[in-house]
Amino acid sequence: MWVALKDVADKMGVTAQAFRDTHGRPVRYRPSPAGAEVLLSTLPGNIQKRCHAIVPQEPAQEECAPVCEVEPTAVQGPPMAANTPSAGLDMEFLELYNNAPHYNRVQFDTYYPIVSDYQKHRGTLTLAAVVEQYNQEHPEKTITVKTVYAKLKKFREGGKAALLGGYGKNRGKTTAPESMYETYKACIEMNTGVSKAKAWQVAAGLEIENGSSLTGLPKVGTLDRAYKNRTPNSVAVLAREGFAAYNRKCAPYIKRDDSGVLAGEYWMADHFLADTLVMVNGYKKPQRAWVTVWADVKSRMILSAFAYIGDPNADDIFTAIYAAMSEYGAPSSILVDNGKDFRAKDLTGGRKGSKRLSMAHQLGMKVHFAIPYNPQTKHIERMFRTLHASTSVWFKGFCGGSVAKKPECLEKNVASGAIETFDEFVRRLQDYVVNVQPKMPFTSGHHKGLSPSQIWNEEYPIARKDGKVREIPIDQLDKLCYRTSKDLTMARGGIRDSDLRGTYIPLTIQPPDRRKVYLERLHSALDYADVYDAATCAFICSAKAVWDVPFNVDDDIGRDKLKEASNMKGYVIKATKEAAVPSCVITPEVALRGLGVYAKAASNDDGTELSNIHNTDGHIMITSKAEVLAKIAAQKEEGLQDMSILGMDSIVPPRKKPLFGLEADRDDEDDFNEVAIFKAG
C-alpha cells in the first residue's frame, strides 16, 4: 500500500525531508503528482501502527504491491493489520506471520495475492495472463512467470508458510571452527588492509598445522559471512580502516541549526585544490591551482575566492578576506580550519592567543576552530564538492581527485596543448562565484527552494542594522591586513631582515640603544613597514626597506638597487644633519661670560680684577708660523691644494702601499702605474 509521505511525516511530527533522512533502506519511495509516496509494508512496525488511520480501507486483493528484496536484517515486523494481503488467514499462520522478520513478510505480501488470484481464476486465466496484469499495474517492480511458477509450486507443497521468505534462518550460525574464525578475524581487522583470501590462507594453514584436513575446512565466503554476522559494520571499519574512515562513514553526524544566525554574521573559510591542470607562465609543466574561499554560513554564498599557484599560506587568506571585507564588511564570528596558516598570529592569534593583537581581535570577531581531521563540522567542504562538479569537470585539463578518476584523454590533451590556462581558470571560477552559485537554489533542507542570494538579500540588511556586520574604512583595512615579522633588532644600521635580504631604515632619528622590535607590513608591498617595540607592542616609527646590493653591479637591476641604497643613506645623513643643527648660536663673548661667572663662583673670588697684559709695556710675539698660517689661509680661499710650495714635503709622510680586496683590483692598479710611468717617460 502506497501512502503519501507527507501524511506519514505529519504523523511522526517531522518534515518529509527529515523523515527521509532518518529512514533510508529498506523503506521504499516513489514519485507521484501529489508528492512522494512511501510503501507502507516497508516501514518499521511502530510507524505502521501510527499510520494505520491514514490507510484507505479497500479490498485486500487490490492492496498488494511489489517490494524490492532487501538485504536481510534482524528487524521484527509489527502484527498484521486487518487490511494486509494476509487478512482473514487462520490464527496459527497469523502468529507465524507476525513473528517473521520484516523482509520475509514482504515476500509473502508480494506473491500470495498473485498465487491466490491465479488459484481462484485457474479455469479462466493463465499464469502468464495473471503475471502480465500484475506487471501492468506495478511497472516499478515487475516479475516473471518463472518466478511466480516457483512460488506457486512451493505454495502447493508447503502451503502459505512456504511463501514466507526464508532469509535469516541460519543467521548467526556457521560451520567454521571457532579457532579458525578467531584467526581470520584477527587478520582481517589489521589496519594494514589484509585481503580476505590472505586472511583465510593464514587461518587455514594454522588449522592444518593442528591436524585438520584442507578439504574439510570452510571456504573464505563462510568465514566472511560469519564475521559480518557477528561484527557490526562500524567496528569492522574502525579496526580495518582506522578512525578517520570510521568517523567519515559510521560515526554519528551532528546537525547544526543555523536558524539563530543571520546572513553575513558568521563566515567560514578553507582551501581546496582544483581537480584540473592548467598552464601557467613560468612553469614548464601543467599545475593544479589552489583556491582560498570565504563563504557565509547561513546563506552558503561565496563571498570571495582567490586562486593561486603554490601551497596555501596566511598571505593568501589575507588576500581573500580583504576582498570579502572591502565589499561586505566584517562579520561577528568566523569558522576556520585548524591548519597552521589559519592559526597565524596576525589573523586569529592562534588557539592560545597572542600578546600582539590579531586582525580578528582588533575587529572583535569571535574565532572558532574546526575539529582537526573532521570535515563533517565544516559546511564549506560540501560546497567544494558542488564547486568541483560545476567547474572542474568541464575543463579539458580535468585530472580527477584521485588516480582512479583520472580521465584517459588527459595525457592527450596535455600533449596537444589543449588544456586551459590559469587565467581561463580564474575567469571561469569568477563567473561561477558571481553568476551561478548565488542563484542556485537548495534542493534539500529547510532552505529548499531558496537560493543563497535570496537568503542573503533578506537577512544581510538586518545584520548590518543590528551591528552584527560592521563596515571598515579601506585605509584601516589595509593596516589590519599587515603581516607581522619575527622579533628583530634595531641597531645602528637599521633593522636587518635576513629572510628578505634587506634592511629597514627608520624614517625618523632613533636613540642609539639596541632594542628588540617587530615589523608590520603588507605582504604585497614590503618596501615600507611599521616598527613596534617587541616588549610593549608600542608603535615606534615607520621604516623603508633597502635591499641588498649585488656584489657585481653590472646590470640595470643592480644599479637601481645601488642607487636606491645610496639615496636612502643620503636621506638618513641629511635628516641627521638637520637634527644636529643647534637651536641657538653661542658666540665667543657669551661663552666667555659664562665661563667667567662659573670660575668666579667656583673659586669664591672677592671680585679683584686680574692684571691685563695689554696694560703692560710688552708686545705680541710674532713667530715664523704666522707666515705659514697666513699662506694656508690664503690657499684655502683661493682653492689651492699643492702643499709642496710651502716646503712641507719633508714633514708629509710617504704614501703607504694600498690594500686591495681582490686580486683583480691589484692588477688594475699595477697596469695603471705602468701606463703612468710610460707616459711620464
SVG drawing of the C-alpha trace seen along z (x, -y; Angstrom):
<svg xmlns="http://www.w3.org/2000/svg" viewBox="-13 -100 125 134">
<polyline fill="none" stroke="black" stroke-width="0.4" points="0.0,0.0 1.4,-3.3 0.6,-6.3 1.6,-10.0 5.0,-10.7 3.7,-14.0 0.9,-12.2 3.4,-9.8 5.8,-12.6 2.9,-14.5 2.1,-11.5 5.7,-11.4 5.8,-15.1 8.7,-15.8 9.2,-17.2 9.1,-14.9 12.8,-15.6 13.7,-14.8 11.8,-11.5 13.6,-10.5 17.0,-11.4 16.1,-9.2 14.6,-6.2 16.6,-5.1 16.7,-1.4 14.6,0.8 11.8,-1.9 10.7,-2.3 9.6,-5.6 8.2,-6.6 7.3,-9.9 3.6,-11.0 1.8,-14.1 0.8,-15.0 4.2,-14.4 6.4,-11.5 4.7,-8.3 6.1,-5.5 5.3,-1.8 3.6,-1.1 4.7,2.5 8.4,1.4 8.1,-0.9 9.1,0.2 6.3,1.7 5.8,-1.2 5.4,-3.6 2.9,-1.3 0.8,-1.3 0.7,-5.1 0.0,-5.4 -3.0,-2.9 -5.5,-5.7 -4.4,-7.2 -4.7,-3.9 -7.9,-3.8 -9.9,-0.6 -10.0,1.2 -10.3,4.8 -7.3,6.7 -6.6,8.1 -6.0,4.7 -3.7,3.5 -0.8,5.8 2.3,4.0 5.6,5.4 8.6,4.5 12.2,5.0 14.0,7.8 16.4,6.2 19.4,7.4 18.2,9.3 18.2,7.6 17.1,8.6 14.2,6.1 11.0,7.7 7.7,6.5 4.5,5.4 1.4,7.6 -0.5,8.0 -3.2,5.4 -6.7,6.3 -6.2,4.7 -3.0,6.5 -2.9,9.2 -2.8,11.8 -6.0,10.7 -8.5,13.4 -6.0,16.2 -6.0,18.8 -4.7,17.8 -1.8,20.3 -0.4,18.8 -1.0,15.3 1.2,16.0 3.9,17.3 3.5,14.2 3.7,11.7 6.8,13.3 8.6,13.4 11.2,10.8 10.1,7.8 11.9,8.9 10.2,12.4 6.7,10.8 7.5,8.6 7.9,11.8 4.5,13.2 2.7,9.8 4.1,9.7 3.4,13.3 0.4,14.5 -2.2,12.2 -0.9,13.3 -0.9,17.0 -4.4,16.9 -5.8,14.9 -4.5,17.5 -5.9,20.3 -9.3,18.6 -9.4,18.0 -7.5,21.0 -10.0,22.1 -10.3,18.7 -6.9,17.1 -3.5,18.5 -0.5,17.8 1.1,15.7 -2.1,13.5 -2.0,13.0 1.7,12.0 1.1,9.6 -1.8,7.9 0.3,7.5 3.2,6.0 0.9,3.5 -0.4,2.4 3.0,2.3 5.5,1.1 8.0,0.1 8.6,3.7 7.9,6.3 8.1,10.1 8.4,13.1 6.3,16.2 9.2,18.4 9.5,16.8 5.7,17.0 5.6,20.6 8.3,21.5 6.3,19.7 3.2,21.5 5.0,24.8 6.2,24.0 2.6,22.9 1.2,26.2 3.8,28.2 4.1,26.3 1.1,24.0 1.1,20.4 4.1,20.7 6.2,21.6 5.6,18.2 7.3,16.5 10.8,15.6 13.5,17.9 16.1,15.2 17.8,15.3 17.0,18.8 20.7,19.6 21.7,16.1 24.5,16.2 25.3,19.9 28.5,21.0 30.3,24.3 33.7,22.7 35.8,23.9 36.0,21.2 39.8,21.2 39.9,20.7 37.3,17.9 39.3,16.1 42.4,16.3 40.6,15.0 39.1,12.2 42.5,11.1 43.9,11.0 41.0,9.2 41.0,6.5 44.6,5.5 44.9,1.9 47.3,2.8 44.3,4.0 44.9,7.7 42.7,9.3 40.1,11.9 41.9,14.5 45.2,14.0 43.4,14.0 41.7,17.3 45.0,18.8 46.7,17.9 43.8,19.3 43.6,22.5 47.4,23.0 47.2,22.8 44.2,25.3 46.1,27.8 49.1,27.4 46.8,28.5 45.7,31.7 42.7,30.5 42.3,31.5 42.2,28.9 39.2,30.4 37.2,30.2 37.8,26.5 35.1,23.9 35.6,21.6 36.5,17.9 32.9,16.9 31.7,18.9 34.3,17.1 33.4,13.8 29.7,14.2 30.4,15.3 32.5,12.2 29.8,9.9 27.1,11.5 29.0,11.3 30.7,7.9 28.9,4.6 30.0,2.7 31.2,-0.3 33.5,1.9 34.9,3.6 35.5,0.2 37.3,-1.2 39.5,1.9 40.3,2.3 40.4,-1.3 41.2,-3.4 39.4,-6.2 39.3,-8.6 37.4,-6.2 35.1,-5.3 34.4,-9.0 33.7,-9.6 31.5,-6.6 29.9,-5.3 30.2,-7.9 27.0,-9.8 26.6,-13.0 25.6,-16.1 23.4,-18.5 23.8,-22.1 20.9,-24.5 21.7,-27.9 18.3,-29.4 19.6,-31.7 22.3,-33.2 21.7,-36.0 23.3,-36.1 26.6,-37.9 27.0,-37.4 29.1,-34.2 31.7,-33.4 33.7,-30.3 36.9,-29.7 39.1,-26.9 41.4,-25.9 40.8,-23.4 43.0,-22.0 41.3,-22.3 40.8,-19.0 42.1,-20.4 45.5,-21.0 46.2,-24.5 49.2,-26.1 51.0,-28.8 53.5,-31.3 57.0,-30.5 56.2,-26.8 57.1,-24.1 54.6,-21.5 50.9,-22.0 50.0,-22.9 46.9,-22.5 45.6,-25.7 44.8,-26.3 41.7,-28.3 41.0,-30.0 37.3,-30.6 35.4,-32.7 31.7,-32.0 28.7,-32.9 27.5,-30.2 23.8,-30.9 23.2,-31.6 26.2,-29.5 27.0,-32.3 30.7,-32.5 31.9,-36.0 35.4,-35.7 37.5,-33.1 41.2,-33.7 43.1,-31.3 46.9,-31.0 49.7,-28.6 51.7,-27.1 50.9,-25.8 48.4,-28.0 49.6,-30.3 48.4,-33.1 49.1,-35.7 46.5,-34.0 44.0,-34.0 44.5,-37.8 44.1,-38.4 40.8,-36.6 39.3,-38.1 40.5,-41.6 38.4,-41.2 35.4,-40.0 35.6,-42.6 36.1,-45.5 32.7,-44.7 30.6,-43.2 32.2,-44.5 33.4,-42.5 31.4,-39.6 30.9,-38.9 32.3,-35.4 34.4,-33.2 34.8,-29.4 38.2,-28.5 40.3,-25.3 42.7,-24.2 45.7,-24.5 48.8,-26.5 48.1,-29.2 44.7,-29.9 46.3,-30.0 48.7,-32.8 49.1,-35.4 48.3,-38.2 44.9,-36.6 43.4,-34.9 46.1,-35.0 46.3,-31.2 44.5,-28.8 46.3,-30.2 46.1,-33.8 49.0,-36.3 50.2,-39.3 50.1,-41.1 46.6,-42.0 45.5,-40.0 43.1,-41.2 40.2,-39.2 40.8,-40.6 41.0,-44.1 37.7,-43.8 36.1,-42.0 35.4,-38.8 35.0,-35.5 37.2,-32.9 36.0,-29.2 38.5,-26.5 37.1,-23.4 37.8,-20.0 41.0,-18.6 40.6,-15.9 36.8,-16.2 35.5,-17.7 31.9,-17.0 32.0,-20.0 32.5,-22.4 29.7,-23.1 32.2,-24.5 33.6,-21.1 30.2,-20.2 30.3,-23.4 33.6,-22.4 32.1,-19.2 29.4,-21.2 32.0,-23.7 34.1,-20.9 31.1,-19.4 30.2,-22.8 33.7,-24.0 36.5,-21.4 34.7,-18.6 34.1,-20.8 37.8,-21.6 39.9,-19.7 42.6,-19.6 40.3,-17.8 42.5,-15.3 40.1,-14.0 40.6,-13.9 42.5,-10.5 44.3,-8.3 41.1,-6.2 39.1,-9.2 41.8,-10.4 40.3,-10.5 42.1,-8.6 42.1,-11.7 44.1,-13.8 47.6,-12.9 46.5,-13.5 45.1,-17.0 48.2,-17.9 50.5,-16.8 48.5,-18.7 48.4,-21.8 44.6,-21.8 44.3,-22.4 43.2,-25.7 45.5,-28.5 45.5,-29.7 43.8,-33.0 41.0,-31.0 40.5,-29.0 40.3,-32.2 37.8,-33.7 35.5,-30.7 35.8,-30.5 34.9,-34.1 31.9,-33.6 30.7,-30.7 31.1,-32.7 29.2,-35.7 26.6,-34.3 26.0,-30.7 26.5,-29.8 24.5,-32.7 21.5,-31.9 21.5,-28.1 18.5,-27.1 18.9,-24.5 17.5,-21.0 17.1,-19.9 17.0,-21.1 14.9,-23.9 16.3,-26.2 14.9,-24.1 13.8,-26.2 15.7,-29.3 18.9,-30.5 21.9,-31.9 21.3,-35.4 17.7,-35.4 18.6,-34.5 21.5,-37.0 19.4,-39.9 16.7,-39.2 18.8,-38.9 22.1,-40.8 20.5,-44.3 19.1,-43.2 22.5,-42.0 24.0,-45.4 21.3,-47.3 21.8,-45.2 25.5,-45.8 26.5,-42.2 28.2,-43.3 30.4,-46.4 31.9,-48.5 35.6,-49.1 37.3,-52.1 39.6,-50.9 42.7,-52.6 42.1,-50.8 41.5,-47.5 44.9,-47.9 46.6,-48.3 44.6,-45.3 45.9,-43.1 49.6,-43.8 51.8,-40.8 53.9,-40.6 57.6,-39.7 59.5,-37.8 61.4,-39.7 64.3,-41.7 67.0,-44.0 67.1,-47.7 70.7,-48.8 73.0,-51.4 72.5,-50.1 68.7,-49.8 66.5,-46.7 68.0,-43.8 65.6,-41.2 67.8,-38.2 64.9,-36.3 64.2,-39.1 67.8,-40.1 67.2,-43.7 67.5,-46.3 64.7,-48.6 65.9,-52.1 63.8,-54.2 62.3,-57.3 62.9,-59.2 66.0,-59.6 66.0,-56.9 68.0,-56.5 71.3,-54.7 70.5,-51.9 69.8,-48.4 66.2,-47.2 64.0,-44.3 61.3,-45.2 58.9,-43.6 57.7,-44.9 54.2,-45.0 53.9,-45.3 51.6,-44.4 52.8,-41.2 52.2,-42.6 54.2,-45.9 57.3,-45.1 59.1,-48.3 57.6,-50.1 56.8,-48.8 55.7,-50.0 58.1,-49.3 56.8,-48.2 58.5,-47.6 58.6,-43.8 58.2,-44.1 55.4,-46.7 53.9,-46.5 54.0,-50.3 54.5,-52.0 57.9,-53.4 58.2,-54.7 57.9,-53.9 60.7,-52.4 61.7,-51.9 63.5,-48.8 66.9,-49.0 67.5,-45.7 71.0,-44.2 73.1,-45.4 74.6,-42.7 78.4,-42.4 78.9,-43.0 76.8,-45.9 76.8,-45.2 73.1,-45.4 70.2,-47.8 68.7,-46.0 71.9,-46.1 72.4,-49.8 68.9,-50.6 69.4,-48.9 72.7,-50.7 71.1,-54.0 68.2,-53.4 70.5,-52.4 72.7,-55.4 69.7,-57.7 68.4,-56.2 71.8,-56.6 71.8,-60.3 68.4,-60.8 69.4,-59.5 72.6,-61.6 70.6,-64.7 68.0,-64.0 70.7,-63.6 72.4,-66.8 69.1,-68.7 68.6,-67.2 72.1,-68.3 71.6,-72.0 71.6,-73.8 68.5,-75.8 70.6,-78.8 74.2,-80.1 76.7,-80.6 79.1,-83.4 82.6,-83.6 81.5,-86.6 78.6,-84.6 80.8,-81.6 83.5,-83.6 80.9,-85.4 79.5,-82.0 83.0,-80.6 83.9,-83.8 80.8,-83.5 81.4,-79.9 85.1,-80.5 84.2,-83.2 81.6,-81.1 83.8,-78.1 86.9,-80.0 84.9,-82.2 86.7,-85.2 86.2,-88.5 85.9,-90.5 89.5,-91.7 90.3,-92.1 93.4,-90.5 96.1,-92.4 95.8,-92.8 98.7,-92.1 97.7,-94.9 98.2,-97.3 101.9,-96.5 104.6,-97.7 105.2,-94.4 104.1,-93.3 102.7,-90.3 105.2,-87.9 105.0,-87.1 106.7,-83.8 107.6,-82.2 104.5,-80.1 102.4,-83.1 103.6,-83.5 102.8,-79.8 99.3,-80.1 98.7,-83.2 99.6,-81.3 97.5,-78.4 94.5,-80.7 95.2,-82.3 95.3,-78.9 92.1,-77.8 90.4,-81.0 91.9,-80.5 91.3,-76.7 94.9,-75.9 95.8,-72.3 99.5,-72.0 101.3,-71.8 104.8,-71.5 105.1,-75.3 105.0,-75.6 108.2,-73.5 106.3,-70.8 107.4,-67.8 109.7,-66.8 107.0,-66.5 104.4,-64.8 104.7,-61.0 105.4,-58.9 102.3,-57.2 101.6,-53.7 101.1,-50.7 97.4,-50.4 95.3,-47.5 93.2,-45.6 90.1,-43.5 90.5,-41.5 93.5,-40.4 91.9,-41.9 92.0,-45.3 95.7,-45.0 96.3,-44.0 94.3,-47.0 96.4,-49.3 99.7,-47.9 98.5,-48.4 97.6,-52.0 101.1,-52.7 102.9,-51.2 100.8,-53.4 101.5,-56.4 105.3,-55.7 105.3,-55.2 103.6,-58.5 105.9,-60.3 108.9,-58.9"/>
</svg>
